[in-house]
Amino acid sequence: MKKYHVDDQYRTNPMSLKPGGSVIEIFHASGIVLEYDKIKFPPKYLREVYPKVNTIDNPIVRITVDGQNVFDRNDKQDIYSLLDLDI
């Protein structure tokens, strides 16, 4: 597993530059983990980022918010129902 913290220079929302909020980790089948911090509205953020980082070659297999599992492909969860939930 290789974890990458997504630095502020790659963030596009000014709110993601302010302290506070949640930490989201997105785990890919390849073993790469992308960590995003200072997320103020996790469901909205996941709806935005999911289509961009989930690929056929490297699908998302797990997502955590503040250390809590919110999606695990092995549990046969429907990711789209998760994206409509308030986390």
MODELLER restraints for C-alpha pairs under 7 A, 6 or more apart:
rsr = mdl.restraints
at = mdl.atoms
rsr.add(forms.Gaussian(group=physical.xy_distance, feature=features.Distance(at['CA:1:A'], at['CA:31:A']), mean=4.47, stdev=0.5))
rsr.add(forms.Gaussian(group=physical.xy_distance, feature=features.Distance(at['CA:1:A'], at['CA:32:A']), mean=5.72, stdev=0.5))
rsr.add(forms.Gaussian(group=physical.xy_distance, feature=features.Distance(at['CA:2:A'], at['CA:31:A']), mean=6.21, stdev=0.5))
rsr.add(forms.Gaussian(group=physical.xy_distance, feature=features.Distance(at['CA:2:A'], at['CA:32:A']), mean=4.91, stdev=0.5))
rsr.add(forms.Gaussian(group=physical.xy_distance, feature=features.Distance(at['CA:2:A'], at['CA:33:A']), mean=6.07, stdev=0.5))
rsr.add(forms.Gaussian(group=physical.xy_distance, feature=features.Distance(at['CA:3:A'], at['CA:32:A']), mean=5.87, stdev=0.5))
rsr.add(forms.Gaussian(group=physical.xy_distance, feature=features.Distance(at['CA:3:A'], at['CA:33:A']), mean=4.52, stdev=0.5))
rsr.add(forms.Gaussian(group=physical.xy_distance, feature=features.Distance(at['CA:3:A'], at['CA:34:A']), mean=6.00, stdev=0.5))
rsr.add(forms.Gaussian(group=physical.xy_distance, feature=features.Distance(at['CA:4:A'], at['CA:33:A']), mean=6.06, stdev=0.5))
rsr.add(forms.Gaussian(group=physical.xy_distance, feature=features.Distance(at['CA:4:A'], at['CA:34:A']), mean=5.06, stdev=0.5))
rsr.add(forms.Gaussian(group=physical.xy_distance, feature=features.Distance(at['CA:4:A'], at['CA:35:A']), mean=6.03, stdev=0.5))
rsr.add(forms.Gaussian(group=physical.xy_distance, feature=features.Distance(at['CA:5:A'], at['CA:34:A']), mean=6.04, stdev=0.5))
rsr.add(forms.Gaussian(group=physical.xy_distance, feature=features.Distance(at['CA:5:A'], at['CA:35:A']), mean=4.68, stdev=0.5))
rsr.add(forms.Gaussian(group=physical.xy_distance, feature=features.Distance(at['CA:5:A'], at['CA:36:A']), mean=6.29, stdev=0.5))
rsr.add(forms.Gaussian(group=physical.xy_distance, feature=features.Distance(at['CA:6:A'], at['CA:34:A']), mean=6.70, stdev=0.5))
rsr.add(forms.Gaussian(group=physical.xy_distance, feature=features.Distance(at['CA:6:A'], at['CA:35:A']), mean=5.94, stdev=0.5))
rsr.add(forms.Gaussian(group=physical.xy_distance, feature=features.Distance(at['CA:6:A'], at['CA:36:A']), mean=5.57, stdev=0.5))
rsr.add(forms.Gaussian(group=physical.xy_distance, feature=features.Distance(at['CA:8:A'], at['CA:17:A']), mean=6.34, stdev=0.5))
rsr.add(forms.Gaussian(group=physical.xy_distance, feature=features.Distance(at['CA:16:A'], at['CA:38:A']), mean=5.24, stdev=0.5))
rsr.add(forms.Gaussian(group=physical.xy_distance, feature=features.Distance(at['CA:16:A'], at['CA:39:A']), mean=5.86, stdev=0.5))
rsr.add(forms.Gaussian(group=physical.xy_distance, feature=features.Distance(at['CA:17:A'], at['CA:38:A']), mean=6.97, stdev=0.5))
rsr.add(forms.Gaussian(group=physical.xy_distance, feature=features.Distance(at['CA:18:A'], at['CA:38:A']), mean=6.75, stdev=0.5))
rsr.add(forms.Gaussian(group=physical.xy_distance, feature=features.Distance(at['CA:19:A'], at['CA:38:A']), mean=5.93, stdev=0.5))
rsr.add(forms.Gaussian(group=physical.xy_distance, feature=features.Distance(at['CA:20:A'], at['CA:38:A']), mean=5.26, stdev=0.5))
rsr.add(forms.Gaussian(group=physical.xy_distance, feature=features.Distance(at['CA:21:A'], at['CA:38:A']), mean=4.53, stdev=0.5))
rsr.add(forms.Gaussian(group=physical.xy_distance, feature=features.Distance(at['CA:21:A'], at['CA:39:A']), mean=4.86, stdev=0.5))
rsr.add(forms.Gaussian(group=physical.xy_distance, feature=features.Distance(at['CA:21:A'], at['CA:40:A']), mean=4.56, stdev=0.5))
rsr.add(forms.Gaussian(group=physical.xy_distance, feature=features.Distance(at['CA:22:A'], at['CA:37:A']), mean=5.96, stdev=0.5))
rsr.add(forms.Gaussian(group=physical.xy_distance, feature=features.Distance(at['CA:22:A'], at['CA:38:A']), mean=5.46, stdev=0.5))
rsr.add(forms.Gaussian(group=physical.xy_distance, feature=features.Distance(at['CA:22:A'], at['CA:39:A']), mean=4.84, stdev=0.5))
rsr.add(forms.Gaussian(group=physical.xy_distance, feature=features.Distance(at['CA:22:A'], at['CA:40:A']), mean=6.28, stdev=0.5))
rsr.add(forms.Gaussian(group=physical.xy_distance, feature=features.Distance(at['CA:22:A'], at['CA:65:A']), mean=6.64, stdev=0.5))
rsr.add(forms.Gaussian(group=physical.xy_distance, feature=features.Distance(at['CA:22:A'], at['CA:66:A']), mean=5.79, stdev=0.5))
rsr.add(forms.Gaussian(group=physical.xy_distance, feature=features.Distance(at['CA:23:A'], at['CA:35:A']), mean=6.97, stdev=0.5))
rsr.add(forms.Gaussian(group=physical.xy_distance, feature=features.Distance(at['CA:23:A'], at['CA:36:A']), mean=5.65, stdev=0.5))
rsr.add(forms.Gaussian(group=physical.xy_distance, feature=features.Distance(at['CA:23:A'], at['CA:37:A']), mean=4.28, stdev=0.5))
rsr.add(forms.Gaussian(group=physical.xy_distance, feature=features.Distance(at['CA:23:A'], at['CA:38:A']), mean=6.32, stdev=0.5))
rsr.add(forms.Gaussian(group=physical.xy_distance, feature=features.Distance(at['CA:23:A'], at['CA:39:A']), mean=6.31, stdev=0.5))
rsr.add(forms.Gaussian(group=physical.xy_distance, feature=features.Distance(at['CA:23:A'], at['CA:65:A']), mean=5.71, stdev=0.5))
rsr.add(forms.Gaussian(group=physical.xy_distance, feature=features.Distance(at['CA:23:A'], at['CA:66:A']), mean=5.07, stdev=0.5))
rsr.add(forms.Gaussian(group=physical.xy_distance, feature=features.Distance(at['CA:24:A'], at['CA:35:A']), mean=5.76, stdev=0.5))
rsr.add(forms.Gaussian(group=physical.xy_distance, feature=features.Distance(at['CA:24:A'], at['CA:36:A']), mean=5.17, stdev=0.5))
rsr.add(forms.Gaussian(group=physical.xy_distance, feature=features.Distance(at['CA:24:A'], at['CA:37:A']), mean=6.36, stdev=0.5))
rsr.add(forms.Gaussian(group=physical.xy_distance, feature=features.Distance(at['CA:24:A'], at['CA:64:A']), mean=5.64, stdev=0.5))
rsr.add(forms.Gaussian(group=physical.xy_distance, feature=features.Distance(at['CA:24:A'], at['CA:65:A']), mean=4.58, stdev=0.5))
rsr.add(forms.Gaussian(group=physical.xy_distance, feature=features.Distance(at['CA:24:A'], at['CA:66:A']), mean=6.37, stdev=0.5))
rsr.add(forms.Gaussian(group=physical.xy_distance, feature=features.Distance(at['CA:25:A'], at['CA:33:A']), mean=6.46, stdev=0.5))
rsr.add(forms.Gaussian(group=physical.xy_distance, feature=features.Distance(at['CA:25:A'], at['CA:34:A']), mean=5.61, stdev=0.5))
rsr.add(forms.Gaussian(group=physical.xy_distance, feature=features.Distance(at['CA:25:A'], at['CA:35:A']), mean=4.47, stdev=0.5))
rsr.add(forms.Gaussian(group=physical.xy_distance, feature=features.Distance(at['CA:25:A'], at['CA:36:A']), mean=6.37, stdev=0.5))
rsr.add(forms.Gaussian(group=physical.xy_distance, feature=features.Distance(at['CA:25:A'], at['CA:63:A']), mean=5.66, stdev=0.5))
rsr.add(forms.Gaussian(group=physical.xy_distance, feature=features.Distance(at['CA:25:A'], at['CA:64:A']), mean=5.18, stdev=0.5))
rsr.add(forms.Gaussian(group=physical.xy_distance, feature=features.Distance(at['CA:25:A'], at['CA:65:A']), mean=6.59, stdev=0.5))
rsr.add(forms.Gaussian(group=physical.xy_distance, feature=features.Distance(at['CA:26:A'], at['CA:33:A']), mean=5.49, stdev=0.5))
rsr.add(forms.Gaussian(group=physical.xy_distance, feature=features.Distance(at['CA:26:A'], at['CA:34:A']), mean=5.15, stdev=0.5))
rsr.add(forms.Gaussian(group=physical.xy_distance, feature=features.Distance(at['CA:26:A'], at['CA:35:A']), mean=6.52, stdev=0.5))
rsr.add(forms.Gaussian(group=physical.xy_distance, feature=features.Distance(at['CA:26:A'], at['CA:60:A']), mean=6.75, stdev=0.5))
rsr.add(forms.Gaussian(group=physical.xy_distance, feature=features.Distance(at['CA:26:A'], at['CA:62:A']), mean=6.15, stdev=0.5))
rsr.add(forms.Gaussian(group=physical.xy_distance, feature=features.Distance(at['CA:26:A'], at['CA:63:A']), mean=4.71, stdev=0.5))
rsr.add(forms.Gaussian(group=physical.xy_distance, feature=features.Distance(at['CA:26:A'], at['CA:64:A']), mean=6.75, stdev=0.5))
rsr.add(forms.Gaussian(group=physical.xy_distance, feature=features.Distance(at['CA:27:A'], at['CA:33:A']), mean=4.50, stdev=0.5))
rsr.add(forms.Gaussian(group=physical.xy_distance, feature=features.Distance(at['CA:27:A'], at['CA:34:A']), mean=6.65, stdev=0.5))
rsr.add(forms.Gaussian(group=physical.xy_distance, feature=features.Distance(at['CA:27:A'], at['CA:60:A']), mean=5.72, stdev=0.5))
rsr.add(forms.Gaussian(group=physical.xy_distance, feature=features.Distance(at['CA:27:A'], at['CA:61:A']), mean=5.74, stdev=0.5))
rsr.add(forms.Gaussian(group=physical.xy_distance, feature=features.Distance(at['CA:27:A'], at['CA:62:A']), mean=5.02, stdev=0.5))
rsr.add(forms.Gaussian(group=physical.xy_distance, feature=features.Distance(at['CA:27:A'], at['CA:63:A']), mean=6.10, stdev=0.5))
rsr.add(forms.Gaussian(group=physical.xy_distance, feature=features.Distance(at['CA:28:A'], at['CA:58:A']), mean=5.99, stdev=0.5))
rsr.add(forms.Gaussian(group=physical.xy_distance, feature=features.Distance(at['CA:28:A'], at['CA:59:A']), mean=5.59, stdev=0.5))
rsr.add(forms.Gaussian(group=physical.xy_distance, feature=features.Distance(at['CA:28:A'], at['CA:60:A']), mean=4.39, stdev=0.5))
rsr.add(forms.Gaussian(group=physical.xy_distance, feature=features.Distance(at['CA:28:A'], at['CA:61:A']), mean=5.43, stdev=0.5))
rsr.add(forms.Gaussian(group=physical.xy_distance, feature=features.Distance(at['CA:29:A'], at['CA:58:A']), mean=5.66, stdev=0.5))
rsr.add(forms.Gaussian(group=physical.xy_distance, feature=features.Distance(at['CA:29:A'], at['CA:59:A']), mean=5.72, stdev=0.5))
rsr.add(forms.Gaussian(group=physical.xy_distance, feature=features.Distance(at['CA:29:A'], at['CA:60:A']), mean=6.22, stdev=0.5))
rsr.add(forms.Gaussian(group=physical.xy_distance, feature=features.Distance(at['CA:29:A'], at['CA:61:A']), mean=5.83, stdev=0.5))
rsr.add(forms.Gaussian(group=physical.xy_distance, feature=features.Distance(at['CA:30:A'], at['CA:58:A']), mean=6.12, stdev=0.5))
rsr.add(forms.Gaussian(group=physical.xy_distance, feature=features.Distance(at['CA:42:A'], at['CA:87:A']), mean=6.62, stdev=0.5))
rsr.add(forms.Gaussian(group=physical.xy_distance, feature=features.Distance(at['CA:43:A'], at['CA:83:A']), mean=5.82, stdev=0.5))
rsr.add(forms.Gaussian(group=physical.xy_distance, feature=features.Distance(at['CA:43:A'], at['CA:84:A']), mean=6.99, stdev=0.5))
rsr.add(forms.Gaussian(group=physical.xy_distance, feature=features.Distance(at['CA:43:A'], at['CA:85:A']), mean=6.62, stdev=0.5))
rsr.add(forms.Gaussian(group=physical.xy_distance, feature=features.Distance(at['CA:43:A'], at['CA:86:A']), mean=6.01, stdev=0.5))
rsr.add(forms.Gaussian(group=physical.xy_distance, feature=features.Distance(at['CA:43:A'], at['CA:87:A']), mean=6.21, stdev=0.5))
rsr.add(forms.Gaussian(group=physical.xy_distance, feature=features.Distance(at['CA:46:A'], at['CA:83:A']), mean=6.59, stdev=0.5))
rsr.add(forms.Gaussian(group=physical.xy_distance, feature=features.Distance(at['CA:47:A'], at['CA:83:A']), mean=5.69, stdev=0.5))
rsr.add(forms.Gaussian(group=physical.xy_distance, feature=features.Distance(at['CA:54:A'], at['CA:60:A']), mean=5.48, stdev=0.5))
rsr.add(forms.Gaussian(group=physical.xy_distance, feature=features.Distance(at['CA:61:A'], at['CA:72:A']), mean=5.78, stdev=0.5))
rsr.add(forms.Gaussian(group=physical.xy_distance, feature=features.Distance(at['CA:61:A'], at['CA:73:A']), mean=4.97, stdev=0.5))
rsr.add(forms.Gaussian(group=physical.xy_distance, feature=features.Distance(at['CA:62:A'], at['CA:71:A']), mean=5.21, stdev=0.5))
rsr.add(forms.Gaussian(group=physical.xy_distance, feature=features.Distance(at['CA:62:A'], at['CA:72:A']), mean=4.37, stdev=0.5))
rsr.add(forms.Gaussian(group=physical.xy_distance, feature=features.Distance(at['CA:62:A'], at['CA:73:A']), mean=6.21, stdev=0.5))
rsr.add(forms.Gaussian(group=physical.xy_distance, feature=features.Distance(at['CA:63:A'], at['CA:69:A']), mean=6.08, stdev=0.5))
rsr.add(forms.Gaussian(group=physical.xy_distance, feature=features.Distance(at['CA:63:A'], at['CA:70:A']), mean=5.76, stdev=0.5))
rsr.add(forms.Gaussian(group=physical.xy_distance, feature=features.Distance(at['CA:63:A'], at['CA:71:A']), mean=4.99, stdev=0.5))
rsr.add(forms.Gaussian(group=physical.xy_distance, feature=features.Distance(at['CA:63:A'], at['CA:72:A']), mean=6.66, stdev=0.5))
rsr.add(forms.Gaussian(group=physical.xy_distance, feature=features.Distance(at['CA:64:A'], at['CA:70:A']), mean=5.42, stdev=0.5))
rsr.add(forms.Gaussian(group=physical.xy_distance, feature=features.Distance(at['CA:64:A'], at['CA:71:A']), mean=6.95, stdev=0.5))
rsr.add(forms.Gaussian(group=physical.xy_distance, feature=features.Distance(at['CA:71:A'], at['CA:77:A']), mean=6.71, stdev=0.5))
rsr.add(forms.Gaussian(group=physical.xy_distance, feature=features.Distance(at['CA:71:A'], at['CA:79:A']), mean=6.90, stdev=0.5))
